[in-house]
């Protein structure tokens, strides 16, 4: 129980699950938090079989009472990876669904706020805490059809920037990882409400989009730097992507 502990939200799939596996392999006791209990329990069992320590928790990061109870149940927290998030829809602003915008803000922005506020006392108490915010290149530059997601990820980016200023001088680092095009099993499908064709079109012709494991490797590298080294902002894109709207597609 004295092993350094990393909390990973959105750990049921994609970048969250890959990050949990990578941090566990680096020696962390990993706390897996996500809404889908069966997924995080299966991942915890997988890690246990590999001789690694992992604990599964069902958690909705938009539920503040649940987040508070979750934080109170932990004996320690050395690293918090705010990964839970996602995109809904790709409509122009004049046709966007306000409910989608609200849902994206709740998970991508308020979810980060809830977990950070609830676990900051433990991170401070660790004497060497690290907060990771998984934002997106969408949080740095906009594109057509991305208004709601871009606005939410700008919010996450600003939380990381502001928190770093406010915690300056305290023993807590604030790291922001901003991925570009990452192909996971669910991100695009969720964005397009399960439409397989639209989801596939996002990656059509792109020889090698990033994978969840690529981002997990990046998170692990940033977290395991010496304590005095802070990776303020790290943008990660595939070679085929020069910006949010400039992507090389073969054929």
Secondary structure, DSSP 4 states (H G I P E B T S, - for coil): --S-EEEEESTTSHHHHHHHHHHHHTT-EEEEEES-HHHHHHHHHHHHHTT--EEEEE--TT-HHHHHHHHHH-S--SEEEE----------GGG--HHHHHHHHIIIIIHHHHHHHHHHHHHHHHSSEEEEEE--GGGTS--TT-HHHHHHHHHHHHHHHHHHHHTTTSSEEEEEEEE-SB--SSHHHHHTTT-HHHHHHHHTT-TT-B-HHHHHHHHHHHHTS-TT----EEEE--TTEEETTEE----
